[in-house]
Amino acid sequence: MKVLLTGGMGQLGQALRASLPANIELLAPDRSALDITEPTRLERWLSEQKPDLVINCAAYTQVDHAESDPQAAEATNHTAVRMLGELAAQMGVRVLHISTDYVFDGRANRPYSVTANCAPQTVYGATKLRGEQALLDALSGRATVVRTSWLYAAVGQNFLLTMLRLMADRKDLAVVVDQMGTPTHCLGLAKFLWWAAQEPALPPVLHWADAGVASWYDFATAIAEEAGRLGLLTDSVSLRPIPSEEYPQAAPRPAYSVLDTSDSYRLSALAPLHWREGLRKTLVQYQLSLQE
C-alpha cells in the first residue's frame, strides 16, 4: 500500500514515520514540497504518485492566533481539506483526516460520542469542523475523520515539552485545574492510524485518545513526578491549581473534552493505555533523544 502523509514534519507526522509498518510505502514530503493549501501542487502529487491513501495531519493549530487570523485557519483547516476531498474523490483515493475535540462546546459531563452535537466555541474548532464536513461530503464512504485530544510527543510544540522547560527554569508554576480532557501520546495514535490505514471499511468518524481523564493541573503534576523519577528534573517544583479565569487566553478552552473512544478500541482490538502510561513512554523516548 502506498500512503501519502501530509504534515509529516509535525509531532504526529513524525510518530507515524517512526512507527511505519513494513508493508507500507510512505511518501512524506515536507511543506516546501507539498503545501496542501496549493491545489495545483496537491493535484500533481496525487496524480503522479497515485497513493492508495492520504493521511492528512496538516493543520493550522495555533488556537489563539486563529482568533485574530481566521483566514489562515480557514485556508488550511477547511478550504484545503475540501480540495483534498474533491481531488481524492476524482482519483479514487481514501483519506484519513485528523481532527480535534475542539469541535465540541466543552459543556458536557460525559464523554462525547462520535454522533454528539458539534458546537465549536473557537475559530480553530469551527474551521476544523467545516473541514470534516467538506471531506465527508466529497468522499462519502472513502474518508474517515479521526478526532483526538490533548496530543503530545517527545518532539514538536506541546504541553509536555512546555512544562519540562518551565519546570527547569522556575520553582513555582500555576496550572489550570478546571479544564478536563485526556492527554494522548502521539505514538499511540500513530499505531491506531496505521491499523486504520489497512482497514478498507471504517465509520465516517472515530475518536482516539488514551484512557482516563485529567485536568491540565493533573497532567502537569504527573509530568513533574515522572520526569523527576527519570532524572529529567533535578529540582522540585511547586504547582498551584488555578481556575481558567486566572489564565485568560484569546480562544476559550473547552471545560470538558473527554472523547468516547469505545468504537475505536472495539474495532481495532487495541488495548486501552492509560494516559499516565503514555506519558511514561513518551518521557523515556524524550530522555533517549537527549542522549543521541
The 8 nearest C-alpha neighbors of each residue, nearest first, counted from 0:
[[1, 23, 24, 51, 2, 22, 50, 52],
 [0, 2, 24, 50, 51, 25, 23, 52],
 [3, 1, 52, 25, 50, 53, 51, 26],
 [2, 4, 53, 26, 50, 25, 27, 52],
 [5, 3, 27, 54, 7, 53, 26, 55],
 [6, 4, 55, 7, 57, 56, 54, 27],
 [5, 7, 57, 56, 8, 9, 12, 4],
 [6, 8, 12, 5, 9, 27, 4, 13],
 [7, 9, 12, 6, 13, 29, 10, 11],
 [10, 8, 12, 7, 11, 6, 13, 155],
 [9, 11, 155, 13, 12, 154, 152, 14],
 [12, 10, 14, 13, 185, 9, 15, 189],
 [13, 11, 7, 9, 15, 14, 10, 8],
 [12, 14, 16, 10, 11, 15, 8, 7],
 [13, 15, 11, 17, 186, 12, 16, 189],
 [16, 14, 189, 12, 18, 13, 17, 19],
 [15, 17, 13, 19, 14, 18, 12, 7],
 [16, 18, 14, 15, 19, 13, 186, 12],
 [19, 17, 15, 16, 14, 20, 190, 189],
 [18, 20, 16, 17, 15, 21, 23, 193],
 [21, 19, 22, 23, 18, 193, 24, 16],
 [20, 22, 23, 19, 24, 18, 25, 0],
 [21, 23, 20, 24, 0, 19, 1, 25],
 [24, 22, 0, 21, 20, 25, 1, 19],
 [25, 23, 1, 0, 2, 22, 26, 21],
 [24, 26, 2, 23, 1, 3, 27, 4],
 [25, 27, 3, 4, 2, 28, 24, 1],
 [26, 28, 4, 7, 3, 25, 5, 29],
 [29, 27, 32, 33, 26, 30, 7, 5],
 [28, 30, 32, 31, 33, 8, 7, 27],
 [29, 31, 33, 34, 32, 28, 6, 8],
 [32, 30, 29, 33, 34, 28, 35, 40],
 [33, 31, 30, 29, 28, 34, 40, 27],
 [34, 32, 30, 31, 28, 35, 29, 40],
 [33, 35, 30, 36, 37, 31, 32, 41],
 [34, 36, 37, 79, 41, 33, 38, 75],
 [35, 37, 79, 34, 75, 38, 74, 78],
 [38, 36, 35, 40, 39, 34, 41, 79],
 [39, 37, 41, 40, 42, 36, 35, 82],
 [40, 38, 42, 41, 37, 43, 44, 36],
 [39, 41, 43, 42, 38, 37, 44, 33],
 [42, 40, 38, 44, 43, 39, 35, 37],
 [41, 43, 39, 45, 40, 44, 38, 46],
 [44, 42, 40, 46, 41, 45, 47, 39],
 [45, 43, 41, 47, 42, 46, 48, 40],
 [44, 46, 42, 49, 43, 48, 47, 41],
 [45, 47, 43, 49, 44, 48, 42, 90],
 [46, 48, 44, 45, 49, 43, 42, 50],
 [49, 47, 45, 44, 50, 46, 43, 3],
 [48, 50, 45, 46, 47, 51, 44, 1],
 [51, 49, 1, 2, 52, 48, 3, 45],
 [50, 52, 92, 1, 2, 0, 93, 49],
 [51, 53, 93, 2, 50, 92, 94, 3],
 [52, 54, 3, 94, 2, 4, 55, 95],
 [55, 53, 95, 4, 94, 96, 56, 3],
 [54, 56, 96, 5, 57, 53, 4, 95],
 [57, 55, 6, 5, 97, 58, 54, 12],
 [58, 56, 6, 5, 55, 59, 75, 35],
 [59, 57, 76, 75, 60, 56, 6, 72],
 [58, 60, 72, 75, 61, 76, 57, 71],
 [59, 61, 62, 58, 123, 72, 65, 76],
 [62, 60, 64, 63, 59, 65, 123, 72],
 [61, 63, 65, 60, 123, 64, 250, 66],
 [64, 62, 250, 249, 65, 66, 61, 248],
 [63, 65, 66, 61, 67, 62, 68, 249],
 [66, 64, 68, 69, 63, 62, 67, 72],
 [65, 67, 64, 63, 122, 68, 69, 250],
 [66, 68, 65, 64, 69, 63, 249, 70],
 [69, 67, 65, 70, 66, 71, 64, 72],
 [68, 70, 65, 72, 71, 66, 73, 67],
 [69, 71, 73, 72, 68, 74, 65, 75],
 [72, 70, 74, 73, 69, 68, 75, 65],
 [71, 73, 69, 59, 70, 74, 75, 76],
 [72, 74, 70, 77, 76, 126, 71, 75],
 [73, 75, 78, 71, 72, 77, 79, 76],
 [76, 74, 79, 72, 73, 77, 58, 36],
 [75, 77, 127, 73, 126, 58, 130, 72],
 [76, 78, 130, 73, 80, 126, 129, 79],
 [77, 79, 74, 81, 80, 75, 73, 82],
 [80, 78, 36, 82, 75, 81, 77, 35],
 [81, 79, 83, 77, 82, 130, 78, 84],
 [80, 82, 133, 84, 78, 134, 79, 83],
 [83, 81, 85, 79, 84, 80, 86, 78],
 [84, 82, 80, 86, 81, 85, 87, 79],
 [83, 85, 134, 87, 81, 137, 82, 86],
 [84, 86, 82, 88, 137, 87, 83, 81],
 [87, 85, 89, 83, 88, 84, 82, 90],
 [86, 88, 92, 84, 90, 89, 85, 91],
 [89, 87, 85, 91, 86, 90, 138, 84],
 [88, 90, 86, 87, 91, 85, 92, 84],
 [91, 89, 87, 88, 92, 86, 46, 45],
 [90, 92, 88, 87, 89, 93, 51, 141],
 [93, 91, 87, 51, 52, 90, 88, 94],
 [92, 94, 52, 141, 142, 53, 51, 91],
 [95, 93, 142, 53, 52, 54, 96, 143],
 [94, 96, 54, 143, 142, 144, 55, 53],
 [95, 97, 144, 55, 54, 145, 94, 143],
 [98, 96, 145, 56, 146, 144, 55, 95],
 [99, 97, 146, 145, 147, 127, 96, 144],
 [98, 100, 146, 147, 101, 148, 102, 97],
 [99, 101, 102, 148, 256, 103, 147, 146],
 [102, 100, 124, 103, 99, 119, 253, 104],
 [101, 103, 119, 124, 100, 117, 128, 118],
 [104, 102, 117, 118, 119, 101, 105, 100],
 [103, 105, 118, 119, 106, 120, 253, 102],
 [106, 104, 253, 255, 254, 256, 103, 107],
 [107, 105, 104, 255, 254, 108, 253, 103],
 [108, 106, 109, 105, 255, 110, 111, 104],
 [107, 109, 106, 110, 255, 105, 111, 257],
 [108, 110, 107, 111, 257, 255, 259, 258],
 [111, 109, 258, 257, 259, 112, 108, 256],
 [110, 112, 258, 259, 115, 257, 109, 113],
 [113, 111, 259, 115, 114, 110, 258, 260],
 [112, 114, 115, 204, 205, 111, 206, 259],
 [113, 115, 112, 116, 111, 204, 117, 205],
 [116, 114, 112, 113, 111, 117, 103, 110],
 [115, 117, 114, 118, 103, 111, 113, 112],
 [116, 118, 103, 102, 119, 115, 104, 128],
 [117, 119, 103, 104, 102, 120, 116, 125],
 [120, 118, 102, 103, 124, 104, 125, 121],
 [119, 121, 104, 118, 124, 251, 122, 125],
 [122, 120, 124, 123, 119, 250, 125, 251],
 [123, 121, 125, 124, 66, 65, 126, 69],
 [124, 122, 121, 126, 125, 62, 65, 127],
 [123, 125, 101, 102, 119, 127, 121, 122],
 [124, 126, 122, 128, 119, 127, 123, 121],
 [125, 127, 129, 123, 128, 73, 76, 77],
 [126, 128, 130, 124, 76, 125, 129, 123],
 [129, 127, 131, 125, 130, 126, 102, 124],
 [130, 128, 126, 132, 131, 127, 77, 133],
 [129, 131, 77, 127, 133, 128, 132, 80],
 [132, 130, 128, 134, 129, 133, 135, 127],
 [131, 133, 129, 135, 130, 134, 136, 128],
 [134, 132, 81, 136, 130, 135, 131, 129],
 [135, 133, 84, 137, 131, 81, 136, 132],
 [134, 136, 138, 132, 139, 137, 133, 142],
 [137, 135, 133, 134, 138, 139, 132, 84],
 [136, 138, 134, 84, 135, 85, 139, 133],
 [139, 137, 135, 141, 88, 142, 136, 84],
 [138, 140, 135, 141, 136, 137, 142, 203],
 [139, 141, 142, 138, 203, 200, 135, 202],
 [142, 140, 93, 138, 139, 94, 143, 92],
 [143, 141, 94, 138, 93, 95, 140, 135],
 [144, 142, 203, 95, 204, 96, 145, 202],
 [143, 145, 204, 96, 97, 95, 203, 205],
 [144, 146, 205, 97, 206, 98, 204, 96],
 [147, 145, 98, 99, 206, 97, 207, 100],
 [146, 148, 99, 207, 208, 206, 100, 98],
 [147, 149, 100, 150, 99, 208, 181, 183],
 [150, 148, 182, 183, 181, 151, 180, 147],
 [149, 151, 183, 148, 184, 182, 185, 152],
 [152, 150, 184, 157, 185, 183, 159, 149],
 [153, 151, 154, 185, 184, 10, 281, 155],
 [152, 154, 285, 281, 284, 282, 155, 151],
 [155, 153, 152, 10, 156, 160, 285, 151],
 [154, 156, 10, 157, 9, 152, 153, 160],
 [155, 157, 160, 154, 158, 161, 10, 151],
 [156, 158, 151, 159, 160, 161, 155, 152],
 [159, 157, 161, 160, 162, 151, 156, 149],
 [160, 158, 162, 161, 157, 163, 151, 222],
 [159, 161, 163, 162, 158, 157, 164, 156],
 [160, 162, 158, 164, 159, 163, 165, 157],
 [161, 163, 165, 159, 164, 160, 166, 158],
 [164, 162, 160, 166, 161, 165, 167, 159],
 [163, 165, 161, 167, 162, 166, 160, 168],
 [166, 164, 162, 168, 167, 163, 169, 161],
 [167, 165, 163, 169, 168, 164, 162, 236],
 [166, 168, 164, 165, 169, 163, 232, 234],
 [169, 167, 165, 166, 164, 170, 163, 171],
 [170, 168, 166, 171, 165, 167, 172, 236],
 [169, 171, 236, 237, 166, 172, 168, 235],
 [172, 170, 237, 169, 236, 238, 173, 239],
 [171, 173, 238, 239, 237, 174, 170, 169],
 [172, 174, 239, 238, 240, 241, 175, 171],
 [175, 173, 216, 240, 241, 239, 176, 172],
 [176, 174, 241, 242, 216, 243, 215, 240],
 [175, 177, 216, 240, 214, 241, 178, 215],
 [178, 176, 242, 175, 179, 254, 243, 214],
 [179, 177, 254, 214, 255, 176, 253, 215],
 [180, 178, 214, 255, 213, 254, 256, 177],
 [179, 181, 257, 256, 212, 213, 255, 214],
 [180, 182, 212, 213, 257, 183, 149, 211],
 [181, 183, 149, 274, 150, 148, 180, 209],
 [184, 182, 150, 209, 208, 149, 181, 274],
 [185, 183, 151, 277, 187, 186, 152, 150],
 [184, 186, 188, 187, 11, 152, 151, 189],
 [187, 185, 189, 14, 188, 184, 190, 15],
 [188, 186, 190, 189, 185, 184, 191, 183],
 [187, 189, 191, 185, 190, 186, 192, 207],
 [188, 190, 186, 192, 15, 191, 187, 185],
 [191, 189, 187, 193, 188, 192, 186, 194],
 [190, 192, 194, 188, 189, 193, 195, 187],
 [193, 191, 195, 189, 194, 190, 196, 188],
 [194, 192, 196, 190, 195, 191, 189, 197],
 [193, 195, 191, 192, 196, 197, 190, 198],
 [196, 194, 192, 198, 197, 193, 191, 201],
 [197, 195, 193, 194, 198, 192, 52, 95],
 [196, 198, 195, 194, 199, 193, 0, 192],
 [197, 199, 195, 196, 200, 201, 194, 193],
 [200, 198, 197, 201, 196, 195, 141, 93],
 [201, 199, 198, 202, 140, 141, 195, 197],
 [200, 202, 203, 199, 198, 143, 195, 140],
 [201, 203, 204, 143, 205, 200, 140, 142],
 [202, 204, 143, 144, 142, 201, 205, 140],
 [205, 203, 144, 143, 202, 145, 113, 206],
 [206, 204, 145, 263, 113, 144, 146, 207],
 [205, 207, 146, 260, 145, 147, 263, 258],
 [208, 206, 147, 260, 146, 263, 205, 145],
 [209, 207, 183, 147, 148, 210, 181, 260],
 [208, 210, 183, 274, 272, 273, 181, 271],
 [211, 209, 273, 272, 274, 271, 208, 212],
 [210, 212, 273, 274, 181, 209, 213, 275],
 [211, 213, 181, 180, 179, 257, 210, 214],
 [214, 212, 217, 179, 180, 181, 218, 215],
 [213, 215, 179, 217, 216, 176, 178, 218],
 [214, 216, 218, 217, 175, 176, 219, 174],
 [215, 217, 176, 219, 174, 214, 218, 175],
 [218, 216, 214, 220, 215, 219, 213, 221],
 [217, 219, 215, 221, 216, 220, 222, 214],
 [218, 220, 222, 216, 221, 217, 215, 223],
 [221, 219, 217, 223, 222, 218, 216, 224],
 [220, 222, 224, 218, 223, 219, 225, 217],
 [223, 221, 219, 225, 220, 224, 226, 218],
 [222, 224, 220, 226, 221, 225, 227, 219],
 [225, 223, 221, 227, 222, 226, 220, 228],
 [224, 226, 228, 222, 227, 223, 221, 229],
 [227, 225, 231, 229, 223, 228, 224, 222],
 [226, 228, 232, 230, 224, 225, 229, 231],
 [229, 227, 225, 226, 230, 224, 231, 232],
 [230, 228, 226, 227, 231, 225, 232, 283],
 [229, 231, 227, 232, 228, 233, 226, 225],
 [230, 232, 226, 229, 227, 233, 286, 228],
 [233, 231, 227, 230, 234, 226, 167, 235],
 [232, 234, 230, 231, 227, 235, 167, 226],
 [235, 233, 232, 236, 167, 170, 227, 166],
 [234, 236, 237, 233, 170, 232, 223, 227],
 [235, 237, 170, 171, 166, 238, 234, 169],
 [236, 238, 171, 170, 172, 239, 235, 173],
 [239, 237, 172, 173, 171, 236, 240, 174],
 [238, 240, 173, 172, 174, 241, 237, 171],
 [241, 239, 174, 176, 175, 173, 216, 238],
 [240, 242, 175, 176, 174, 173, 239, 245],
 [243, 241, 175, 244, 245, 177, 176, 240],
 [242, 244, 246, 245, 175, 177, 241, 247],
 [245, 243, 246, 242, 247, 241, 248, 175],
 [244, 246, 243, 242, 247, 241, 175, 173],
 [245, 247, 243, 244, 248, 175, 242, 241],
 [248, 246, 244, 245, 243, 249, 251, 250],
 [249, 247, 250, 251, 246, 63, 252, 243],
 [248, 250, 63, 251, 66, 247, 64, 62],
 [249, 251, 63, 248, 121, 252, 62, 66],
 [252, 250, 248, 249, 253, 121, 120, 247],
 [251, 253, 254, 250, 178, 105, 101, 248],
 [254, 252, 105, 255, 256, 104, 178, 251],
 [253, 255, 178, 105, 179, 252, 106, 177],
 [256, 254, 105, 179, 253, 178, 180, 257],
 [257, 255, 180, 105, 100, 253, 258, 179],
 [256, 258, 180, 110, 181, 255, 111, 259],
 [259, 257, 111, 110, 260, 256, 206, 112],
 [258, 260, 110, 112, 111, 261, 206, 257],
 [261, 259, 206, 207, 263, 262, 258, 264],
 [260, 262, 264, 263, 259, 265, 206, 266],
 [263, 261, 265, 264, 260, 266, 205, 206],
 [264, 262, 266, 265, 260, 261, 267, 205],
 [263, 265, 261, 267, 268, 269, 262, 266],
 [266, 264, 262, 268, 263, 267, 261, 269],
 [265, 267, 263, 264, 268, 262, 269, 261],
 [266, 268, 269, 264, 265, 263, 194, 191],
 [269, 267, 265, 264, 266, 270, 263, 271],
 [270, 268, 267, 264, 271, 265, 191, 266],
 [269, 271, 272, 268, 264, 267, 265, 210],
 [272, 270, 210, 269, 273, 209, 264, 208],
 [271, 273, 210, 209, 274, 270, 276, 277],
 [274, 272, 210, 275, 276, 209, 211, 271],
 [273, 275, 277, 209, 276, 210, 182, 278],
 [274, 276, 278, 277, 273, 279, 221, 272],
 [277, 275, 279, 278, 273, 274, 280, 272],
 [278, 276, 274, 280, 275, 279, 184, 281],
 [277, 279, 275, 281, 276, 280, 282, 274],
 [280, 278, 276, 282, 277, 281, 283, 275],
 [281, 279, 277, 283, 278, 282, 284, 276],
 [280, 282, 284, 278, 283, 279, 153, 285],
 [281, 283, 285, 279, 284, 280, 286, 278],
 [284, 282, 286, 280, 285, 281, 287, 279],
 [283, 285, 281, 287, 282, 286, 280, 288],
 [286, 284, 282, 153, 288, 283, 287, 281],
 [287, 285, 283, 289, 288, 284, 282, 290],
 [286, 288, 290, 284, 289, 285, 283, 291],
 [289, 287, 285, 291, 290, 286, 284, 153],
 [290, 288, 286, 287, 291, 285, 284, 231],
 [289, 291, 287, 288, 286, 285, 284, 283],
 [290, 288, 289, 287, 286, 285, 284, 283]]
